[in-house]
Amino acid sequence: MPRLFVLLLAFCALTGGYAQTCDMVVLKGEVGKQHYFSRQVPAGNYSGLTRMGGDQYLMVSDKGAEDGFFFLSVQLDSLKGKLLEVRVDSFVTVGTSKGDVEGVAFLPETNTVLLSREADLRVVEYRLDGKPTGRELAVPVWQKRIRRNYGFEALTYQQATRLIWTATESTLPADGDATTATNGVRNRIRLQSFGEDFLPRNSYAYEMDAPSVSQSARIYIMGVSELVALPDGSLLVLEREVFIPKKKLGAFCQCKLYQVFPAQGEAVTNDSPLTAQSPFLSKSLVCQWKTRLNLLHQDFANYEGVCLGPVLCDGSLLLLLCADSQNQESGILRDWFLPVRLSRR
């Protein structure tokens, strides 16, 4: 069965006709052990991740003296999917600063990089030397009407369909109030696709789970921090809930990874607000995990970057995630990396 899973994905990738020719491959995930590499990866605010090919990856930070992207080397155990080493090789600046870069996607056909910027809600294309190509996504006006710090966390490219996908982290003002730790309202967001011409294609409604806490917090964040495009046309959606109380002890980050199939859903128009009656995509839970900061556990990890890694020897797929440590705040937080193994359900 695992081999059939790989053959199916390969077929979809080659044909590009996932909606007509490929069955839905419903996934389950096995969460691995998180690691940090203090000597190989400097303290940072890592927020996005993408694979170029082989053991070469790109990673971005949402803070720093300059905007740009890091070249990474990642060593994995191809048999068991264990993470062996992550190393930052170099940094390339794109000539701007304070862009609050949250997402990154590699486009193999043009050998270029897309960076999503939360500061001005732009998704701009660059060459690997950091020079802009002059192109950027034609982001719809409605998608720019988002509250500060709730913009484009997510960015991914789907080679099989030649679609670029992004989403705002939280609810747009036109679609209701963003979730807080106390109001219990579910975030309703739009997954937006763009074509090779960088023009918008379809938009799909997605509803997050309800908050798990009700008490007030020093910091509370709940939203979609990343999307991952899979070869069969489906998307993985990372729902992330961060709760940090006033005294910090008792903080947690709850992550849930869901799979959705846009081709099986109904697109929504941009001029109608999302309501309880909107055609939200059906979602399937792939896996979930929780990290904590308390007297017994100090593995708190706010995962913001996710990308698809290699195919393992048994035919399963591997995801790689990176966490934002806020520059290893207070000397306690770490720049964690996490592997998640995907197989057919």
TIGU-372306 format. One record per residue (C-alpha): x, y, z; residue in three letters. Coordinates in nm, 3 decimals, padded with zeros to 5 digits. Layout:
TIGU-372306
<rec x="X" y="Y" z="Z" code="ALA"/>
...
//
This chain:
TIGU-372306
<rec x="00.000" y="00.000" z="00.000" code="MET"/>
<rec x="00.273" y="00.258" z="00.071" code="PRO"/>
<rec x="00.419" y="00.200" z="-00.277" code="ARG"/>
<rec x="00.079" y="00.255" z="-00.433" code="LEU"/>
<rec x="00.060" y="00.580" z="-00.237" code="PHE"/>
<rec x="00.386" y="00.701" z="-00.392" code="VAL"/>
<rec x="00.286" y="00.590" z="-00.743" code="LEU"/>
<rec x="-00.042" y="00.776" z="-00.710" code="LEU"/>
<rec x="00.134" y="01.096" z="-00.604" code="LEU"/>
<rec x="00.386" y="01.062" z="-00.884" code="ALA"/>
<rec x="00.108" y="01.010" z="-01.138" code="PHE"/>
<rec x="-00.076" y="01.317" z="-01.016" code="CYS"/>
<rec x="00.241" y="01.524" z="-01.029" code="ALA"/>
<rec x="00.309" y="01.420" z="-01.387" code="LEU"/>
<rec x="-00.041" y="01.468" z="-01.520" code="THR"/>
<rec x="-00.143" y="01.779" z="-01.330" code="GLY"/>
<rec x="-00.504" y="01.662" z="-01.367" code="GLY"/>
<rec x="-00.570" y="01.583" z="-01.006" code="TYR"/>
<rec x="-00.938" y="01.678" z="-01.011" code="ALA"/>
<rec x="-01.023" y="01.438" z="-01.291" code="GLN"/>
<rec x="-00.769" y="01.154" z="-01.267" code="THR"/>
<rec x="-00.662" y="01.109" z="-00.904" code="CYS"/>
<rec x="-00.846" y="00.960" z="-00.612" code="ASP"/>
<rec x="-00.836" y="01.143" z="-00.282" code="MET"/>
<rec x="-00.538" y="01.023" z="-00.078" code="VAL"/>
<rec x="-00.645" y="01.075" z="00.284" code="VAL"/>
<rec x="-00.342" y="01.098" z="00.510" code="LEU"/>
<rec x="-00.246" y="01.026" z="00.866" code="LYS"/>
<rec x="00.061" y="01.169" z="01.038" code="GLY"/>
<rec x="00.314" y="01.037" z="01.285" code="GLU"/>
<rec x="00.474" y="01.320" z="01.483" code="VAL"/>
<rec x="00.847" y="01.271" z="01.538" code="GLY"/>
<rec x="01.082" y="01.409" z="01.799" code="LYS"/>
<rec x="01.165" y="01.778" z="01.787" code="GLN"/>
<rec x="01.529" y="01.889" z="01.783" code="HIS"/>
<rec x="01.728" y="02.209" z="01.795" code="TYR"/>
<rec x="02.078" y="02.266" z="01.662" code="PHE"/>
<rec x="02.236" y="02.547" z="01.863" code="SER"/>
<rec x="02.572" y="02.539" z="01.683" code="ARG"/>
<rec x="02.440" y="02.504" z="01.330" code="GLN"/>
<rec x="02.133" y="02.733" z="01.351" code="VAL"/>
<rec x="02.171" y="03.078" z="01.511" code="PRO"/>
<rec x="01.895" y="03.217" z="01.732" code="ALA"/>
<rec x="01.620" y="03.367" z="01.519" code="GLY"/>
<rec x="01.254" y="03.430" z="01.449" code="ASN"/>
<rec x="01.203" y="03.161" z="01.188" code="TYR"/>
<rec x="00.864" y="03.176" z="01.024" code="SER"/>
<rec x="00.865" y="02.994" z="00.690" code="GLY"/>
<rec x="01.023" y="02.695" z="00.519" code="LEU"/>
<rec x="01.039" y="02.546" z="00.169" code="THR"/>
<rec x="01.236" y="02.270" z="-00.001" code="ARG"/>
<rec x="01.440" y="02.333" z="-00.314" code="MET"/>
<rec x="01.539" y="01.971" z="-00.375" code="GLY"/>
<rec x="01.768" y="01.709" z="-00.225" code="GLY"/>
<rec x="01.886" y="01.827" z="00.115" code="ASP"/>
<rec x="01.860" y="02.197" z="00.024" code="GLN"/>
<rec x="01.591" y="02.415" z="00.184" code="TYR"/>
<rec x="01.510" y="02.783" z="00.225" code="LEU"/>
<rec x="01.393" y="02.946" z="00.549" code="MET"/>
<rec x="01.280" y="03.298" z="00.639" code="VAL"/>
<rec x="01.259" y="03.508" z="00.954" code="SER"/>
<rec x="00.992" y="03.763" z="01.038" code="ASP"/>
<rec x="01.242" y="03.987" z="01.219" code="LYS"/>
<rec x="01.598" y="04.090" z="01.155" code="GLY"/>
<rec x="01.812" y="04.373" z="01.033" code="ALA"/>
<rec x="01.735" y="04.286" z="00.668" code="GLU"/>
<rec x="01.468" y="04.095" z="00.479" code="ASP"/>
<rec x="01.581" y="03.788" z="00.290" code="GLY"/>
<rec x="01.612" y="03.410" z="00.307" code="PHE"/>
<rec x="01.846" y="03.151" z="00.455" code="PHE"/>
<rec x="01.990" y="02.854" z="00.265" code="PHE"/>
<rec x="01.963" y="02.539" z="00.477" code="LEU"/>
<rec x="02.111" y="02.191" z="00.459" code="SER"/>
<rec x="01.893" y="01.922" z="00.619" code="VAL"/>
<rec x="02.006" y="01.567" z="00.689" code="GLN"/>
<rec x="01.734" y="01.306" z="00.742" code="LEU"/>
<rec x="01.723" y="00.932" z="00.805" code="ASP"/>
<rec x="01.559" y="00.803" z="00.486" code="SER"/>
<rec x="01.450" y="00.481" z="00.658" code="LEU"/>
<rec x="01.277" y="00.612" z="00.971" code="LYS"/>
<rec x="01.235" y="00.980" z="00.891" code="GLY"/>
<rec x="01.441" y="01.094" z="01.190" code="LYS"/>
<rec x="01.591" y="01.441" z="01.180" code="LEU"/>
<rec x="01.971" y="01.420" z="01.200" code="LEU"/>
<rec x="02.098" y="01.773" z="01.135" code="GLU"/>
<rec x="01.987" y="02.119" z="01.023" code="VAL"/>
<rec x="02.253" y="02.372" z="00.925" code="ARG"/>
<rec x="02.227" y="02.734" z="00.810" code="VAL"/>
<rec x="02.472" y="02.774" z="00.520" code="ASP"/>
<rec x="02.417" y="03.138" z="00.418" code="SER"/>
<rec x="02.178" y="03.432" z="00.414" code="PHE"/>
<rec x="02.070" y="03.632" z="00.109" code="VAL"/>
<rec x="01.927" y="03.980" z="00.156" code="THR"/>
<rec x="01.660" y="04.114" z="-00.079" code="VAL"/>
<rec x="01.747" y="04.477" z="-00.013" code="GLY"/>
<rec x="01.456" y="04.572" z="00.213" code="THR"/>
<rec x="01.396" y="04.576" z="00.587" code="SER"/>
<rec x="01.106" y="04.547" z="00.834" code="LYS"/>
<rec x="00.892" y="04.358" z="00.583" code="GLY"/>
<rec x="00.786" y="04.102" z="00.846" code="ASP"/>
<rec x="00.855" y="03.811" z="00.610" code="VAL"/>
<rec x="00.638" y="03.517" z="00.709" code="GLU"/>
<rec x="00.624" y="03.272" z="00.419" code="GLY"/>
<rec x="00.850" y="03.138" z="00.146" code="VAL"/>
<rec x="00.789" y="02.923" z="-00.164" code="ALA"/>
<rec x="01.033" y="02.797" z="-00.425" code="PHE"/>
<rec x="00.926" y="02.794" z="-00.792" code="LEU"/>
<rec x="01.141" y="02.529" z="-00.969" code="PRO"/>
<rec x="01.028" y="02.620" z="-01.322" code="GLU"/>
<rec x="01.177" y="02.971" z="-01.292" code="THR"/>
<rec x="01.432" y="02.897" z="-01.016" code="ASN"/>
<rec x="01.289" y="03.186" z="-00.816" code="THR"/>
<rec x="01.159" y="03.247" z="-00.464" code="VAL"/>
<rec x="00.834" y="03.401" z="-00.340" code="LEU"/>
<rec x="00.832" y="03.584" z="-00.005" code="LEU"/>
<rec x="00.509" y="03.685" z="00.170" code="SER"/>
<rec x="00.539" y="04.009" z="00.367" code="ARG"/>
<rec x="00.299" y="04.079" z="00.649" code="GLU"/>
<rec x="00.400" y="04.446" z="00.689" code="ALA"/>
<rec x="00.253" y="04.552" z="00.353" code="ASP"/>
<rec x="00.060" y="04.237" z="00.254" code="LEU"/>
<rec x="00.266" y="04.174" z="-00.059" code="ARG"/>
<rec x="00.397" y="03.847" z="-00.205" code="VAL"/>
<rec x="00.706" y="03.934" z="-00.410" code="VAL"/>
<rec x="00.924" y="03.719" z="-00.638" code="GLU"/>
<rec x="01.305" y="03.717" z="-00.615" code="TYR"/>
<rec x="01.596" y="03.544" z="-00.786" code="ARG"/>
<rec x="01.822" y="03.323" z="-00.577" code="LEU"/>
<rec x="02.071" y="03.610" z="-00.550" code="ASP"/>
<rec x="01.803" y="03.823" z="-00.380" code="GLY"/>
<rec x="01.734" y="04.051" z="-00.678" code="LYS"/>
<rec x="01.363" y="04.116" z="-00.742" code="PRO"/>
<rec x="01.222" y="03.990" z="-01.071" code="THR"/>
<rec x="00.969" y="04.272" z="-01.087" code="GLY"/>
<rec x="00.674" y="04.037" z="-01.038" code="ARG"/>
<rec x="00.442" y="03.990" z="-00.741" code="GLU"/>
<rec x="00.106" y="03.829" z="-00.674" code="LEU"/>
<rec x="-00.194" y="04.043" z="-00.765" code="ALA"/>
<rec x="-00.343" y="04.022" z="-00.416" code="VAL"/>
<rec x="-00.715" y="04.108" z="-00.420" code="PRO"/>
<rec x="-00.808" y="04.429" z="-00.240" code="VAL"/>
<rec x="-01.043" y="04.242" z="-00.004" code="TRP"/>
<rec x="-00.756" y="04.023" z="00.115" code="GLN"/>
<rec x="-00.556" y="04.327" z="00.222" code="LYS"/>
<rec x="-00.828" y="04.435" z="00.465" code="ARG"/>
<rec x="-00.679" y="04.239" z="00.751" code="ILE"/>
<rec x="-00.576" y="04.344" z="01.099" code="ARG"/>
<rec x="-00.209" y="04.405" z="01.162" code="ARG"/>
<rec x="-00.009" y="04.087" z="01.237" code="ASN"/>
<rec x="-00.287" y="03.864" z="01.100" code="TYR"/>
<rec x="-00.176" y="03.876" z="00.736" code="GLY"/>
<rec x="00.006" y="03.630" z="00.511" code="PHE"/>
<rec x="00.157" y="03.371" z="00.742" code="GLU"/>
<rec x="00.097" y="03.091" z="00.490" code="ALA"/>
<rec x="00.250" y="03.043" z="00.145" code="LEU"/>
<rec x="00.300" y="02.730" z="-00.067" code="THR"/>
<rec x="00.340" y="02.624" z="-00.431" code="TYR"/>
<rec x="00.175" y="02.322" z="-00.594" code="GLN"/>
<rec x="00.386" y="02.205" z="-00.886" code="GLN"/>
<rec x="00.128" y="01.953" z="-01.012" code="ALA"/>
<rec x="-00.137" y="02.220" z="-01.063" code="THR"/>
<rec x="00.100" y="02.520" z="-01.103" code="ARG"/>
<rec x="-00.097" y="02.700" z="-00.833" code="LEU"/>
<rec x="00.034" y="02.925" z="-00.557" code="ILE"/>
<rec x="-00.168" y="02.923" z="-00.236" code="TRP"/>
<rec x="-00.184" y="03.168" z="00.052" code="THR"/>
<rec x="-00.423" y="03.264" z="00.331" code="ALA"/>
<rec x="-00.458" y="03.527" z="00.597" code="THR"/>
<rec x="-00.376" y="03.398" z="00.943" code="GLU"/>
<rec x="-00.706" y="03.508" z="01.090" code="SER"/>
<rec x="-01.056" y="03.626" z="01.003" code="THR"/>
<rec x="-01.098" y="03.923" z="00.771" code="LEU"/>
<rec x="-01.300" y="04.212" z="00.920" code="PRO"/>
<rec x="-01.574" y="04.157" z="00.660" code="ALA"/>
<rec x="-01.612" y="03.796" z="00.775" code="ASP"/>
<rec x="-01.649" y="03.864" z="01.149" code="GLY"/>
<rec x="-01.432" y="03.911" z="01.456" code="ASP"/>
<rec x="-01.097" y="03.738" z="01.493" code="ALA"/>
<rec x="-01.085" y="03.476" z="01.764" code="THR"/>
<rec x="-00.953" y="03.571" z="02.106" code="THR"/>
<rec x="-00.906" y="03.353" z="02.411" code="ALA"/>
<rec x="-01.242" y="03.459" z="02.550" code="THR"/>
<rec x="-01.500" y="03.506" z="02.276" code="ASN"/>
<rec x="-01.505" y="03.145" z="02.156" code="GLY"/>
<rec x="-01.571" y="03.245" z="01.794" code="VAL"/>
<rec x="-01.415" y="03.023" z="01.530" code="ARG"/>
<rec x="-01.184" y="03.184" z="01.278" code="ASN"/>
<rec x="-01.317" y="03.177" z="00.924" code="ARG"/>
<rec x="-01.054" y="03.234" z="00.660" code="ILE"/>
<rec x="-01.018" y="03.209" z="00.283" code="ARG"/>
<rec x="-00.765" y="02.988" z="00.109" code="LEU"/>
<rec x="-00.669" y="03.182" z="-00.205" code="GLN"/>
<rec x="-00.502" y="03.037" z="-00.514" code="SER"/>
<rec x="-00.301" y="03.219" z="-00.783" code="PHE"/>
<rec x="-00.196" y="03.101" z="-01.128" code="GLY"/>
<rec x="00.141" y="03.104" z="-01.304" code="GLU"/>
<rec x="00.057" y="03.453" z="-01.425" code="ASP"/>
<rec x="00.034" y="03.558" z="-01.057" code="PHE"/>
<rec x="-00.333" y="03.650" z="-01.099" code="LEU"/>
<rec x="-00.592" y="03.528" z="-00.844" code="PRO"/>
<rec x="-00.785" y="03.212" z="-00.922" code="ARG"/>
<rec x="-01.028" y="03.056" z="-00.672" code="ASN"/>
<rec x="-01.101" y="03.129" z="-00.308" code="SER"/>
<rec x="-01.227" y="02.865" z="-00.063" code="TYR"/>
<rec x="-01.382" y="02.905" z="00.283" code="ALA"/>
<rec x="-01.211" y="02.731" z="00.575" code="TYR"/>
<rec x="-01.332" y="02.722" z="00.936" code="GLU"/>
<rec x="-01.093" y="02.658" z="01.223" code="MET"/>
<rec x="-01.171" y="02.460" z="01.537" code="ASP"/>
<rec x="-01.306" y="02.643" z="01.841" code="ALA"/>
<rec x="-01.053" y="02.775" z="02.097" code="PRO"/>
<rec x="-00.953" y="02.527" z="02.369" code="SER"/>
<rec x="-00.922" y="02.789" z="02.645" code="VAL"/>
<rec x="-01.153" y="03.053" z="02.786" code="SER"/>
<rec x="-00.942" y="03.243" z="03.041" code="GLN"/>
<rec x="-00.758" y="03.565" z="02.960" code="SER"/>
<rec x="-00.393" y="03.551" z="02.859" code="ALA"/>
<rec x="-00.085" y="03.769" z="02.835" code="ARG"/>
<rec x="-00.052" y="03.654" z="02.474" code="ILE"/>
<rec x="-00.305" y="03.457" z="02.277" code="TYR"/>
<rec x="-00.274" y="03.367" z="01.909" code="ILE"/>
<rec x="-00.503" y="03.144" z="01.709" code="MET"/>
<rec x="-00.488" y="03.115" z="01.336" code="GLY"/>
<rec x="-00.355" y="02.934" z="01.031" code="VAL"/>
<rec x="00.023" y="02.963" z="01.036" code="SER"/>
<rec x="00.103" y="02.761" z="00.724" code="GLU"/>
<rec x="-00.023" y="02.570" z="00.420" code="LEU"/>
<rec x="00.148" y="02.278" z="00.246" code="VAL"/>
<rec x="00.055" y="02.183" z="-00.111" code="ALA"/>
<rec x="00.062" y="01.808" z="-00.187" code="LEU"/>
<rec x="00.108" y="01.647" z="-00.532" code="PRO"/>
<rec x="-00.247" y="01.509" z="-00.544" code="ASP"/>
<rec x="-00.399" y="01.858" z="-00.532" code="GLY"/>
<rec x="-00.486" y="01.858" z="-00.163" code="SER"/>
<rec x="-00.360" y="02.105" z="00.096" code="LEU"/>
<rec x="-00.241" y="02.061" z="00.452" code="LEU"/>
<rec x="-00.355" y="02.339" z="00.685" code="VAL"/>
<rec x="-00.170" y="02.404" z="01.011" code="LEU"/>
<rec x="-00.401" y="02.539" z="01.281" code="GLU"/>
<rec x="-00.196" y="02.685" z="01.566" code="ARG"/>
<rec x="-00.318" y="02.798" z="01.908" code="GLU"/>
<rec x="-00.068" y="02.976" z="02.137" code="VAL"/>
<rec x="-00.159" y="03.051" z="02.499" code="PHE"/>
<rec x="00.086" y="03.238" z="02.725" code="ILE"/>
<rec x="-00.041" y="03.340" z="03.073" code="PRO"/>
<rec x="00.089" y="03.643" z="03.261" code="LYS"/>
<rec x="00.353" y="03.446" z="03.452" code="LYS"/>
<rec x="00.447" y="03.243" z="03.141" code="LYS"/>
<rec x="00.446" y="02.908" z="03.324" code="LEU"/>
<rec x="00.156" y="02.708" z="03.189" code="GLY"/>
<rec x="00.210" y="02.833" z="02.834" code="ALA"/>
<rec x="00.133" y="02.594" z="02.550" code="PHE"/>
<rec x="00.120" y="02.570" z="02.173" code="CYS"/>
<rec x="-00.146" y="02.338" z="02.031" code="GLN"/>
<rec x="-00.095" y="02.238" z="01.667" code="CYS"/>
<rec x="-00.344" y="02.057" z="01.447" code="LYS"/>
<rec x="-00.270" y="01.953" z="01.091" code="LEU"/>
<rec x="-00.573" y="01.913" z="00.865" code="TYR"/>
<rec x="-00.606" y="01.800" z="00.504" code="GLN"/>
<rec x="-00.851" y="01.960" z="00.261" code="VAL"/>
<rec x="-00.934" y="01.898" z="-00.106" code="PHE"/>
<rec x="-01.019" y="02.229" z="-00.279" code="PRO"/>
<rec x="-01.112" y="02.049" z="-00.603" code="ALA"/>
<rec x="-01.391" y="01.873" z="-00.412" code="GLN"/>
<rec x="-01.519" y="02.197" z="-00.259" code="GLY"/>
<rec x="-01.713" y="02.499" z="-00.375" code="GLU"/>
<rec x="-01.534" y="02.826" z="-00.442" code="ALA"/>
<rec x="-01.667" y="03.140" z="-00.271" code="VAL"/>
<rec x="-01.703" y="03.487" z="-00.413" code="THR"/>
<rec x="-01.507" y="03.776" z="-00.271" code="ASN"/>
<rec x="-01.804" y="04.009" z="-00.241" code="ASP"/>
<rec x="-01.997" y="03.791" z="00.006" code="SER"/>
<rec x="-01.897" y="03.763" z="00.374" code="PRO"/>
<rec x="-01.835" y="03.421" z="00.527" code="LEU"/>
<rec x="-02.122" y="03.306" z="00.749" code="THR"/>
<rec x="-02.226" y="02.984" z="00.920" code="ALA"/>
<rec x="-02.398" y="02.888" z="00.592" code="GLN"/>
<rec x="-02.087" y="02.932" z="00.377" code="SER"/>
<rec x="-01.957" y="02.622" z="00.191" code="PRO"/>
<rec x="-01.659" y="02.551" z="00.415" code="PHE"/>
<rec x="-01.415" y="02.288" z="00.294" code="LEU"/>
<rec x="-01.447" y="01.949" z="00.458" code="SER"/>
<rec x="-01.132" y="01.882" z="00.660" code="LYS"/>
<rec x="-00.969" y="01.563" z="00.785" code="SER"/>
<rec x="-00.740" y="01.559" z="01.089" code="LEU"/>
<rec x="-00.394" y="01.427" z="00.995" code="VAL"/>
<rec x="-00.229" y="01.465" z="01.337" code="CYS"/>
<rec x="-00.203" y="01.696" z="01.638" code="GLN"/>
<rec x="00.049" y="01.771" z="01.910" code="TRP"/>
<rec x="00.104" y="02.007" z="02.201" code="LYS"/>
<rec x="00.419" y="02.164" z="02.343" code="THR"/>
<rec x="00.438" y="02.326" z="02.688" code="ARG"/>
<rec x="00.631" y="02.549" z="02.922" code="LEU"/>
<rec x="00.590" y="02.438" z="03.283" code="ASN"/>
<rec x="00.791" y="02.281" z="03.564" code="LEU"/>
<rec x="00.794" y="01.940" z="03.395" code="LEU"/>
<rec x="00.806" y="02.034" z="03.026" code="HIS"/>
<rec x="01.015" y="02.301" z="02.854" code="GLN"/>
<rec x="00.957" y="02.202" z="02.495" code="ASP"/>
<rec x="00.733" y="02.498" z="02.400" code="PHE"/>
<rec x="00.751" y="02.549" z="02.024" code="ALA"/>
<rec x="00.546" y="02.795" z="01.819" code="ASN"/>
<rec x="00.548" y="02.625" z="01.478" code="TYR"/>
<rec x="00.515" y="02.870" z="01.189" code="GLU"/>
<rec x="00.699" y="02.710" z="00.897" code="GLY"/>
<rec x="00.612" y="02.377" z="00.729" code="VAL"/>
<rec x="00.717" y="02.221" z="00.401" code="CYS"/>
<rec x="00.708" y="01.889" z="00.221" code="LEU"/>
<rec x="01.032" y="01.691" z="00.245" code="GLY"/>
<rec x="01.150" y="01.375" z="00.067" code="PRO"/>
<rec x="00.984" y="01.040" z="00.008" code="VAL"/>
<rec x="01.114" y="00.782" z="00.257" code="LEU"/>
<rec x="01.228" y="00.429" z="00.169" code="CYS"/>
<rec x="00.892" y="00.278" z="00.268" code="ASP"/>
<rec x="00.702" y="00.516" z="00.039" code="GLY"/>
<rec x="00.575" y="00.754" z="00.308" code="SER"/>
<rec x="00.623" y="01.130" z="00.285" code="LEU"/>
<rec x="00.798" y="01.354" z="00.534" code="LEU"/>
<rec x="00.710" y="01.703" z="00.650" code="LEU"/>
<rec x="00.960" y="01.937" z="00.814" code="LEU"/>
<rec x="00.851" y="02.214" z="01.051" code="LEU"/>
<rec x="01.038" y="02.506" z="01.209" code="CYS"/>
<rec x="00.940" y="02.706" z="01.517" code="ALA"/>
<rec x="00.969" y="03.077" z="01.597" code="ASP"/>
<rec x="01.164" y="03.110" z="01.924" code="SER"/>
<rec x="01.148" y="03.492" z="01.930" code="GLN"/>
<rec x="01.527" y="03.492" z="01.916" code="ASN"/>
<rec x="01.536" y="03.231" z="02.194" code="GLN"/>
<rec x="01.352" y="03.461" z="02.432" code="GLU"/>
<rec x="01.465" y="03.464" z="02.796" code="SER"/>
<rec x="01.720" y="03.196" z="02.714" code="GLY"/>
<rec x="01.447" y="02.934" z="02.749" code="ILE"/>
<rec x="01.287" y="02.899" z="02.406" code="LEU"/>
<rec x="01.461" y="02.706" z="02.130" code="ARG"/>
<rec x="01.463" y="02.709" z="01.751" code="ASP"/>
<rec x="01.295" y="02.373" z="01.725" code="TRP"/>
<rec x="01.263" y="02.159" z="01.411" code="PHE"/>
<rec x="01.013" y="01.876" z="01.385" code="LEU"/>
<rec x="00.963" y="01.590" z="01.136" code="PRO"/>
<rec x="00.614" y="01.451" z="01.068" code="VAL"/>
<rec x="00.576" y="01.129" z="00.872" code="ARG"/>
<rec x="00.278" y="01.105" z="00.637" code="LEU"/>
<rec x="00.122" y="00.779" z="00.519" code="SER"/>
<rec x="-00.205" y="00.670" z="00.364" code="ARG"/>
<rec x="-00.485" y="00.631" z="00.614" code="ARG"/>
//
